[in-house]
Amino acid sequence: MAIFISICLVLFSTWMIAKVCDGFEAAADHLGRNMSEGVKGATINAIGSSMPELCATMVFLFLFNDTGGFAGGIATTAGSAVFNTMIIPAMSILTAIKIFKLSAVNVSKKVILRDGIALITIELILIVTIGEHLTWWHGLMLMSLYIIYIAYMLTNMKKSHHAEYSIAEEEEQEQEQDKVSSENALMSWLTLDLENAVIGERKTTNQNAWALLIVSTFFIALSCYLLVLGCELLGHELGLKSYFVAVIIAAAASSVPDTILSVRDAKKGNYDDAVSNALGSNIFDICFALGLPLFLYTIINGPIFMPIDMVDNVGELRVLLLLLTIAAFILFYFGKALGKAKAYTLIGLYIFFAAYIISKAYDLAWVQPITALLKHMLHTMQLPFA
């Protein structure tokens, strides 16, 4: 019975995350409407769709108030990063190919190179700096990396795109506002249609967009609290540490908004935004969704000391994330376009990742050589900084 309840809680919180992130993304979309394609996907869209990872990490760390909480948080962000890198681009490619009857999708090499190199660099820094002793400066360092990334993006944004907020997009927004304005306000709150509940028939402005952003953030935090509780209960019933449940279930659930947003971009033909949202979300997850909770927790409660076995688990996960990111980058960057073969390869890589995590949780024999290799690579990379 407890397993059934935990599964229902995870499913309900996942639905809730998907619904309330619509409001957050609508507000973020308005506030970032003048950004160029590719930049918007990597910044505004990525931050908006990655709020669940930030809230989930915050809940994991502050709710359980121990090293297990941090392990659950880093498992969520790392697992979400793998999901974002593999599943979201694959779904976006297959969606675009089906809708537009294409053989392949072309994505700007500049976007892939920019976000791919930034993500790989940040993952390397995460590997060599995060160990068994964590303090506030680790969180500050991660947040600073994201600020540098954002500053670079904004300063290099093409000014010419500012005037490209098309009439068609404005008409589409007006049609959506007419559609939702007829709905009952109370029903909008009950169904978590936050855009209609907060803005309703009024024209979207910066002021009510910020109000929608704040309200959506509150509901995202609430849904992530329910998600973490569901994962903890499920892990307890299955005899697994929260770390292993978080890296698959919590990570996939928190990545639902990223998936929806990227697929929507793909349906509109915005392939650069579809891919840059996934990669930009990973940068936000690693730097801010992990850095901010770590910074706040250690400022309030002091340093975090993780036991050796947990350090190894988290470290091996980070190395595996780096290897999968490099593999995805090679698939994205080399070759003329992104077709079905590359999409299915990405899906296959995620299936391998999920199988490895589940098998490791139950200590199956086939994962031991892989675990030993990942541990050796981890210690080799950290050796110069030890």
DRENDO-1510 file (C-alpha; in Angstrom, 1 decimal, always signed):
<recs>
REC; n; res; u; v; w
REC; 1; MET; +0.0; +0.0; +0.0 .
REC; 2; ALA; +2.8; +2.4; +0.9 .
REC; 3; ILE; +4.5; +1.8; -2.5 .
REC; 4; PHE; +1.2; +2.6; -4.2 .
REC; 5; ILE; +0.9; +5.8; -2.2 .
REC; 6; SER; +4.4; +6.8; -3.0 .
REC; 7; ILE; +4.0; +6.2; -6.7 .
REC; 8; CYS; +0.7; +8.2; -6.7 .
REC; 9; LEU; +2.5; +11.1; -4.9 .
REC; 10; VAL; +5.4; +11.1; -7.5 .
REC; 11; LEU; +2.9; +11.0; -10.4 .
REC; 12; PHE; +0.8; +13.8; -8.9 .
REC; 13; SER; +3.8; +16.0; -8.1 .
REC; 14; THR; +5.1; +15.4; -11.7 .
REC; 15; TRP; +1.7; +16.5; -13.1 .
REC; 16; MET; +1.8; +19.5; -10.8 .
REC; 17; ILE; +5.3; +20.5; -11.8 .
REC; 18; ALA; +4.3; +20.4; -15.5 .
REC; 19; LYS; +1.2; +22.5; -14.9 .
REC; 20; VAL; +2.7; +25.2; -12.7 .
REC; 21; CYS; +5.8; +25.5; -14.9 .
REC; 22; ASP; +3.5; +26.6; -17.7 .
REC; 23; GLY; +2.8; +29.8; -15.8 .
REC; 24; PHE; +6.5; +30.3; -14.9 .
REC; 25; GLU; +7.5; +29.9; -18.5 .
REC; 26; ALA; +4.8; +32.3; -19.8 .
REC; 27; ALA; +6.1; +35.0; -17.4 .
REC; 28; ALA; +9.7; +34.3; -18.3 .
REC; 29; ASP; +8.8; +34.2; -22.0 .
REC; 30; HIS; +7.3; +37.7; -21.7 .
REC; 31; LEU; +10.2; +39.1; -19.7 .
REC; 32; GLY; +12.8; +37.7; -22.2 .
REC; 33; ARG; +10.9; +38.4; -25.4 .
REC; 34; ASN; +13.6; +40.7; -26.8 .
REC; 35; MET; +16.4; +38.1; -26.5 .
REC; 36; SER; +17.8; +36.5; -29.6 .
REC; 37; GLU; +17.2; +32.9; -30.5 .
REC; 38; GLY; +19.6; +30.5; -28.8 .
REC; 39; VAL; +20.3; +33.1; -26.0 .
REC; 40; LYS; +16.8; +33.0; -24.8 .
REC; 41; GLY; +16.7; +29.2; -24.8 .
REC; 42; ALA; +20.0; +29.0; -22.8 .
REC; 43; THR; +19.0; +31.7; -20.3 .
REC; 44; ILE; +15.3; +32.6; -19.7 .
REC; 45; ASN; +13.9; +29.3; -20.9 .
REC; 46; ALA; +16.6; +27.3; -19.1 .
REC; 47; ILE; +16.1; +29.1; -15.8 .
REC; 48; GLY; +12.3; +28.8; -16.0 .
REC; 49; SER; +12.2; +25.1; -16.8 .
REC; 50; SER; +14.9; +24.3; -14.3 .
REC; 51; MET; +13.2; +25.8; -11.2 .
REC; 52; PRO; +12.0; +22.3; -10.1 .
REC; 53; GLU; +15.6; +21.1; -9.8 .
REC; 54; LEU; +16.5; +24.1; -7.7 .
REC; 55; CYS; +13.5; +23.6; -5.4 .
REC; 56; ALA; +14.0; +19.9; -5.2 .
REC; 57; THR; +17.6; +20.3; -4.2 .
REC; 58; MET; +16.6; +22.9; -1.6 .
REC; 59; VAL; +14.0; +20.5; -0.2 .
REC; 60; PHE; +16.4; +17.6; -0.1 .
REC; 61; LEU; +19.1; +19.5; +1.7 .
REC; 62; PHE; +17.0; +21.5; +4.2 .
REC; 63; LEU; +14.3; +18.9; +4.8 .
REC; 64; PHE; +16.6; +16.1; +5.7 .
REC; 65; ASN; +19.3; +18.3; +7.1 .
REC; 66; ASP; +22.2; +15.9; +6.6 .
REC; 67; THR; +24.7; +14.6; +4.1 .
REC; 68; GLY; +22.0; +12.4; +2.6 .
REC; 69; GLY; +20.1; +15.5; +1.7 .
REC; 70; PHE; +23.0; +16.9; -0.3 .
REC; 71; ALA; +23.5; +13.5; -2.0 .
REC; 72; GLY; +19.8; +13.5; -3.0 .
REC; 73; GLY; +20.2; +17.1; -4.3 .
REC; 74; ILE; +23.3; +16.4; -6.4 .
REC; 75; ALA; +21.7; +13.1; -7.6 .
REC; 76; THR; +18.6; +15.1; -8.8 .
REC; 77; THR; +20.7; +17.8; -10.6 .
REC; 78; ALA; +23.1; +15.3; -12.2 .
REC; 79; GLY; +20.3; +12.8; -13.2 .
REC; 80; SER; +18.3; +15.7; -14.6 .
REC; 81; ALA; +21.4; +16.9; -16.5 .
REC; 82; VAL; +21.7; +13.4; -18.2 .
REC; 83; PHE; +18.0; +13.4; -19.0 .
REC; 84; ASN; +18.2; +16.9; -20.5 .
REC; 85; THR; +21.3; +16.0; -22.6 .
REC; 86; MET; +19.9; +12.8; -23.9 .
REC; 87; ILE; +16.1; +12.6; -23.9 .
REC; 88; ILE; +15.1; +16.2; -24.5 .
REC; 89; PRO; +17.2; +16.7; -27.7 .
REC; 90; ALA; +16.1; +13.3; -29.0 .
REC; 91; MET; +12.4; +14.1; -28.4 .
REC; 92; SER; +12.9; +17.5; -30.1 .
REC; 93; ILE; +14.6; +16.0; -33.1 .
REC; 94; LEU; +12.0; +13.2; -33.6 .
REC; 95; THR; +9.1; +15.7; -33.1 .
REC; 96; ALA; +10.5; +18.1; -35.7 .
REC; 97; ILE; +11.2; +15.3; -38.2 .
REC; 98; LYS; +7.6; +14.0; -37.8 .
REC; 99; ILE; +5.8; +17.4; -38.0 .
REC; 100; PHE; +7.9; +19.0; -40.8 .
REC; 101; LYS; +8.5; +15.8; -42.7 .
REC; 102; LEU; +12.3; +16.3; -42.5 .
REC; 103; SER; +15.1; +13.8; -42.8 .
REC; 104; ALA; +17.2; +15.6; -40.2 .
REC; 105; VAL; +17.3; +18.8; -38.2 .
REC; 106; ASN; +20.0; +21.5; -38.5 .
REC; 107; VAL; +21.1; +23.2; -35.3 .
REC; 108; SER; +23.6; +26.1; -35.2 .
REC; 109; LYS; +27.1; +24.8; -34.6 .
REC; 110; LYS; +27.9; +28.0; -32.8 .
REC; 111; VAL; +25.1; +27.3; -30.2 .
REC; 112; ILE; +26.3; +23.7; -29.7 .
REC; 113; LEU; +29.9; +24.8; -29.4 .
REC; 114; ARG; +29.1; +27.7; -27.0 .
REC; 115; ASP; +26.9; +25.7; -24.6 .
REC; 116; GLY; +28.6; +22.4; -25.0 .
REC; 117; ILE; +32.1; +23.7; -24.1 .
REC; 118; ALA; +30.7; +25.7; -21.2 .
REC; 119; LEU; +28.8; +22.7; -19.8 .
REC; 120; ILE; +31.8; +20.3; -20.1 .
REC; 121; THR; +34.1; +22.9; -18.5 .
REC; 122; ILE; +31.7; +23.4; -15.6 .
REC; 123; GLU; +31.3; +19.6; -15.1 .
REC; 124; LEU; +35.1; +19.3; -14.9 .
REC; 125; ILE; +35.3; +22.0; -12.3 .
REC; 126; LEU; +32.6; +20.3; -10.3 .
REC; 127; ILE; +34.5; +17.0; -10.4 .
REC; 128; VAL; +37.8; +18.4; -9.2 .
REC; 129; THR; +36.4; +20.8; -6.5 .
REC; 130; ILE; +33.6; +18.8; -4.8 .
REC; 131; GLY; +34.8; +16.3; -2.2 .
REC; 132; GLU; +34.0; +15.1; +1.3 .
REC; 133; HIS; +34.3; +18.5; +2.9 .
REC; 134; LEU; +31.9; +21.2; +1.5 .
REC; 135; THR; +31.7; +24.8; +2.6 .
REC; 136; TRP; +30.0; +28.0; +1.5 .
REC; 137; TRP; +32.7; +28.9; -1.0 .
REC; 138; HIS; +31.9; +25.8; -3.0 .
REC; 139; GLY; +28.3; +27.1; -3.5 .
REC; 140; LEU; +29.6; +30.6; -4.2 .
REC; 141; MET; +32.0; +29.3; -6.8 .
REC; 142; LEU; +29.3; +27.4; -8.6 .
REC; 143; MET; +27.0; +30.4; -8.6 .
REC; 144; SER; +29.8; +32.7; -9.8 .
REC; 145; LEU; +30.4; +30.4; -12.8 .
REC; 146; TYR; +26.8; +30.8; -13.8 .
REC; 147; ILE; +26.9; +34.5; -13.5 .
REC; 148; ILE; +30.0; +34.6; -15.8 .
REC; 149; TYR; +28.1; +32.4; -18.3 .
REC; 150; ILE; +25.0; +34.6; -18.2 .
REC; 151; ALA; +27.1; +37.8; -18.6 .
REC; 152; TYR; +28.9; +36.3; -21.6 .
REC; 153; MET; +25.6; +35.4; -23.2 .
REC; 154; LEU; +24.0; +38.8; -22.7 .
REC; 155; THR; +27.0; +40.8; -23.8 .
REC; 156; ASN; +27.2; +38.7; -27.0 .
REC; 157; MET; +23.5; +38.7; -27.8 .
REC; 158; LYS; +22.7; +40.0; -31.3 .
REC; 159; LYS; +21.1; +43.4; -31.1 .
REC; 160; SER; +19.4; +43.0; -34.4 .
REC; 161; HIS; +17.0; +40.4; -33.0 .
REC; 162; HIS; +15.4; +42.9; -30.6 .
REC; 163; ALA; +13.0; +44.1; -33.3 .
REC; 164; GLU; +12.0; +40.6; -34.4 .
REC; 165; TYR; +9.1; +40.1; -32.0 .
REC; 166; SER; +6.8; +39.2; -34.9 .
REC; 167; ILE; +3.2; +40.2; -35.5 .
REC; 168; ALA; +2.4; +36.5; -35.7 .
REC; 169; GLU; +3.7; +35.9; -32.2 .
REC; 170; GLU; +1.7; +38.8; -30.9 .
REC; 171; GLU; -1.5; +37.5; -32.5 .
REC; 172; GLU; -0.8; +34.0; -31.1 .
REC; 173; GLN; -0.5; +35.5; -27.6 .
REC; 174; GLU; -3.7; +37.4; -28.1 .
REC; 175; GLN; -5.5; +34.3; -29.2 .
REC; 176; GLU; -4.2; +32.4; -26.1 .
REC; 177; GLN; -5.4; +35.3; -23.9 .
REC; 178; ASP; -8.9; +35.2; -25.5 .
REC; 179; LYS; -9.0; +31.5; -25.0 .
REC; 180; VAL; -8.1; +31.4; -21.3 .
REC; 181; SER; -10.1; +34.6; -20.4 .
REC; 182; SER; -13.4; +32.7; -20.8 .
REC; 183; GLU; -12.5; +30.2; -18.1 .
REC; 184; ASN; -13.7; +30.6; -14.6 .
REC; 185; ALA; -11.0; +32.2; -12.3 .
REC; 186; LEU; -11.7; +29.7; -9.4 .
REC; 187; MET; -11.4; +26.8; -11.8 .
REC; 188; SER; -8.1; +28.2; -13.1 .
REC; 189; TRP; -6.7; +28.0; -9.5 .
REC; 190; LEU; -8.0; +24.5; -9.0 .
REC; 191; THR; -6.5; +23.3; -12.3 .
REC; 192; LEU; -3.3; +25.2; -11.7 .
REC; 193; ASP; -3.8; +27.3; -14.8 .
REC; 194; LEU; -1.8; +30.1; -13.1 .
REC; 195; GLU; -1.4; +32.3; -16.2 .
REC; 196; ASN; -5.2; +32.7; -16.4 .
REC; 197; ALA; -5.6; +32.9; -12.6 .
REC; 198; VAL; -3.0; +35.7; -12.2 .
REC; 199; ILE; -3.3; +37.7; -15.4 .
REC; 200; GLY; -6.7; +36.6; -16.8 .
REC; 201; GLU; -8.1; +39.0; -19.4 .
REC; 202; ARG; -5.6; +41.7; -18.8 .
REC; 203; LYS; -2.7; +42.4; -21.2 .
REC; 204; THR; +0.6; +40.9; -20.1 .
REC; 205; THR; +2.9; +43.5; -18.7 .
REC; 206; ASN; +6.2; +43.4; -16.8 .
REC; 207; GLN; +4.4; +43.9; -13.5 .
REC; 208; ASN; +1.9; +41.1; -13.8 .
REC; 209; ALA; +4.5; +38.9; -15.4 .
REC; 210; TRP; +6.7; +39.3; -12.3 .
REC; 211; ALA; +3.6; +38.5; -10.1 .
REC; 212; LEU; +3.0; +35.3; -12.2 .
REC; 213; LEU; +6.6; +34.4; -11.8 .
REC; 214; ILE; +6.5; +34.7; -8.0 .
REC; 215; VAL; +3.2; +32.7; -7.7 .
REC; 216; SER; +4.5; +30.0; -10.0 .
REC; 217; THR; +7.7; +29.7; -8.0 .
REC; 218; PHE; +5.7; +29.1; -4.8 .
REC; 219; PHE; +3.7; +26.3; -6.4 .
REC; 220; ILE; +6.9; +24.8; -8.0 .
REC; 221; ALA; +8.4; +24.6; -4.5 .
REC; 222; LEU; +5.3; +23.0; -3.1 .
REC; 223; SER; +5.2; +20.4; -5.9 .
REC; 224; CYS; +8.9; +19.6; -5.4 .
REC; 225; TYR; +8.3; +19.1; -1.7 .
REC; 226; LEU; +5.7; +16.5; -2.6 .
REC; 227; LEU; +8.0; +14.9; -5.1 .
REC; 228; VAL; +10.9; +14.6; -2.6 .
REC; 229; LEU; +8.5; +13.0; +0.0 .
REC; 230; GLY; +7.2; +10.6; -2.6 .
REC; 231; CYS; +10.8; +9.6; -3.6 .
REC; 232; GLU; +11.8; +9.2; +0.0 .
REC; 233; LEU; +8.8; +7.0; +0.7 .
REC; 234; LEU; +9.4; +4.9; -2.4 .
REC; 235; GLY; +13.1; +4.5; -1.6 .
REC; 236; HIS; +12.3; +3.4; +1.9 .
REC; 237; GLU; +9.8; +0.8; +0.7 .
REC; 238; LEU; +12.2; -0.6; -2.0 .
REC; 239; GLY; +15.1; -0.6; +0.5 .
REC; 240; LEU; +17.1; +2.0; -1.5 .
REC; 241; LYS; +18.9; +5.1; -0.5 .
REC; 242; SER; +17.2; +8.3; -1.5 .
REC; 243; TYR; +20.3; +9.0; -3.7 .
REC; 244; PHE; +19.4; +6.2; -6.2 .
REC; 245; VAL; +15.7; +7.1; -6.3 .
REC; 246; ALA; +16.5; +10.8; -6.8 .
REC; 247; VAL; +18.9; +10.2; -9.7 .
REC; 248; ILE; +16.2; +8.5; -11.8 .
REC; 249; ILE; +12.7; +9.4; -10.6 .
REC; 250; ALA; +13.2; +12.9; -9.1 .
REC; 251; ALA; +15.5; +13.9; -11.9 .
REC; 252; ALA; +13.1; +12.8; -14.7 .
REC; 253; ALA; +10.1; +14.4; -12.9 .
REC; 254; SER; +11.9; +17.7; -12.5 .
REC; 255; SER; +12.9; +17.6; -16.2 .
REC; 256; VAL; +9.3; +17.5; -17.4 .
REC; 257; PRO; +9.2; +21.3; -18.0 .
REC; 258; ASP; +12.4; +21.3; -19.9 .
REC; 259; THR; +11.0; +18.5; -22.2 .
REC; 260; ILE; +7.8; +20.3; -22.8 .
REC; 261; LEU; +9.5; +23.6; -23.6 .
REC; 262; SER; +12.0; +22.1; -25.9 .
REC; 263; VAL; +9.4; +20.1; -27.8 .
REC; 264; ARG; +7.3; +23.2; -28.2 .
REC; 265; ASP; +10.3; +25.1; -29.6 .
REC; 266; ALA; +10.9; +22.2; -32.0 .
REC; 267; LYS; +7.3; +22.3; -33.2 .
REC; 268; LYS; +7.8; +26.0; -34.0 .
REC; 269; GLY; +11.0; +25.3; -35.9 .
REC; 270; ASN; +13.2; +26.9; -33.2 .
REC; 271; TYR; +15.8; +24.2; -33.2 .
REC; 272; ASP; +18.5; +26.3; -31.7 .
REC; 273; ASP; +16.3; +27.1; -28.7 .
REC; 274; ALA; +15.2; +23.5; -28.3 .
REC; 275; VAL; +18.8; +22.3; -27.9 .
REC; 276; SER; +20.2; +25.3; -26.1 .
REC; 277; ASN; +17.4; +25.1; -23.5 .
REC; 278; ALA; +18.5; +21.5; -22.7 .
REC; 279; LEU; +22.2; +22.4; -22.4 .
REC; 280; GLY; +21.5; +25.7; -20.7 .
REC; 281; SER; +19.3; +24.0; -18.2 .
REC; 282; ASN; +22.2; +21.7; -17.3 .
REC; 283; ILE; +24.5; +24.7; -16.7 .
REC; 284; PHE; +21.8; +26.2; -14.4 .
REC; 285; ASP; +21.2; +22.9; -12.6 .
REC; 286; ILE; +24.9; +22.3; -11.8 .
REC; 287; CYS; +25.8; +25.9; -11.0 .
REC; 288; PHE; +22.8; +27.4; -9.4 .
REC; 289; ALA; +20.3; +24.6; -8.6 .
REC; 290; LEU; +23.2; +23.0; -6.7 .
REC; 291; GLY; +25.3; +26.0; -5.8 .
REC; 292; LEU; +22.6; +28.2; -4.1 .
REC; 293; PRO; +21.2; +25.5; -1.7 .
REC; 294; LEU; +24.8; +24.5; -0.8 .
REC; 295; PHE; +25.7; +28.1; -0.2 .
REC; 296; LEU; +22.7; +28.8; +2.0 .
REC; 297; TYR; +22.8; +25.6; +3.9 .
REC; 298; THR; +26.5; +25.9; +4.8 .
REC; 299; ILE; +26.2; +29.5; +5.8 .
REC; 300; ILE; +23.4; +28.6; +8.2 .
REC; 301; ASN; +24.5; +25.2; +9.4 .
REC; 302; GLY; +28.2; +25.1; +8.8 .
REC; 303; PRO; +30.2; +22.7; +6.5 .
REC; 304; ILE; +29.0; +19.4; +5.2 .
REC; 305; PHE; +31.0; +16.3; +5.7 .
REC; 306; MET; +30.1; +13.3; +3.6 .
REC; 307; PRO; +31.2; +9.7; +4.3 .
REC; 308; ILE; +33.6; +8.1; +1.9 .
REC; 309; ASP; +31.1; +5.7; +0.3 .
REC; 310; MET; +28.8; +8.7; -0.5 .
REC; 311; VAL; +31.7; +10.7; -1.8 .
REC; 312; ASP; +32.5; +7.8; -4.2 .
REC; 313; ASN; +28.9; +7.4; -5.3 .
REC; 314; VAL; +28.5; +11.2; -6.0 .
REC; 315; GLY; +31.9; +11.4; -7.6 .
REC; 316; GLU; +31.3; +8.4; -9.9 .
REC; 317; LEU; +28.0; +10.0; -11.0 .
REC; 318; ARG; +29.7; +13.2; -11.9 .
REC; 319; VAL; +32.3; +11.4; -14.0 .
REC; 320; LEU; +29.6; +9.4; -15.8 .
REC; 321; LEU; +27.7; +12.7; -16.4 .
REC; 322; LEU; +30.9; +14.2; -18.0 .
REC; 323; LEU; +31.5; +11.2; -20.2 .
REC; 324; LEU; +27.8; +11.2; -21.4 .
REC; 325; THR; +28.0; +14.9; -22.0 .
REC; 326; ILE; +31.1; +14.6; -24.1 .
REC; 327; ALA; +29.4; +11.7; -26.1 .
REC; 328; ALA; +26.3; +13.9; -26.7 .
REC; 329; PHE; +28.5; +16.9; -27.7 .
REC; 330; ILE; +30.3; +14.7; -30.3 .
REC; 331; LEU; +26.9; +13.6; -31.7 .
REC; 332; PHE; +25.6; +17.2; -31.8 .
REC; 333; TYR; +28.6; +18.9; -33.3 .
REC; 334; PHE; +30.0; +16.4; -35.8 .
REC; 335; GLY; +28.1; +15.6; -38.9 .
REC; 336; LYS; +25.8; +17.7; -41.1 .
REC; 337; ALA; +22.6; +17.4; -39.1 .
REC; 338; LEU; +20.7; +15.7; -36.3 .
REC; 339; GLY; +18.6; +12.8; -37.6 .
REC; 340; LYS; +16.8; +9.7; -36.3 .
REC; 341; ALA; +20.0; +7.7; -35.9 .
REC; 342; LYS; +21.5; +10.3; -33.5 .
REC; 343; ALA; +18.2; +10.7; -31.7 .
REC; 344; TYR; +17.9; +6.9; -31.0 .
REC; 345; THR; +21.6; +6.8; -30.0 .
REC; 346; LEU; +20.9; +9.5; -27.4 .
REC; 347; ILE; +17.9; +7.5; -26.1 .
REC; 348; GLY; +20.1; +4.4; -26.0 .
REC; 349; LEU; +22.7; +6.2; -23.9 .
REC; 350; TYR; +20.0; +7.3; -21.4 .
REC; 351; ILE; +18.7; +3.7; -21.1 .
REC; 352; PHE; +22.3; +2.6; -20.4 .
REC; 353; PHE; +22.6; +5.3; -17.7 .
REC; 354; ALA; +19.3; +4.3; -16.1 .
REC; 355; ALA; +20.2; +0.6; -16.2 .
REC; 356; TYR; +23.6; +1.3; -14.6 .
REC; 357; ILE; +22.1; +3.3; -11.7 .
REC; 358; ILE; +19.4; +0.7; -11.0 .
REC; 359; SER; +21.9; -2.1; -11.2 .
REC; 360; LYS; +24.3; -0.3; -8.9 .
REC; 361; ALA; +21.6; +0.3; -6.4 .
REC; 362; TYR; +21.1; -3.5; -6.2 .
REC; 363; ASP; +24.9; -4.1; -6.4 .
REC; 364; LEU; +24.7; -6.3; -9.6 .
REC; 365; ALA; +27.9; -7.8; -10.8 .
REC; 366; TRP; +28.0; -6.3; -14.3 .
REC; 367; VAL; +28.3; -2.8; -13.0 .
REC; 368; GLN; +31.4; -3.4; -10.9 .
REC; 369; PRO; +34.0; -3.0; -13.7 .
REC; 370; ILE; +32.3; +0.2; -14.8 .
REC; 371; THR; +32.2; +1.5; -11.2 .
REC; 372; ALA; +35.9; +0.7; -10.8 .
REC; 373; LEU; +36.8; +2.5; -14.0 .
REC; 374; LEU; +34.7; +5.6; -13.0 .
REC; 375; LYS; +36.3; +5.6; -9.5 .
REC; 376; HIS; +39.8; +5.4; -11.1 .
REC; 377; MET; +39.0; +8.3; -13.4 .
REC; 378; LEU; +37.6; +10.3; -10.5 .
REC; 379; HIS; +40.8; +9.9; -8.4 .
REC; 380; THR; +43.0; +10.6; -11.4 .
REC; 381; MET; +41.2; +13.9; -12.2 .
REC; 382; GLN; +41.2; +15.0; -8.5 .
REC; 383; LEU; +44.8; +14.0; -7.8 .
REC; 384; PRO; +46.4; +17.4; -8.8 .
REC; 385; PHE; +44.0; +19.2; -6.6 .
REC; 386; ALA; +44.2; +16.8; -3.6 .
</recs>
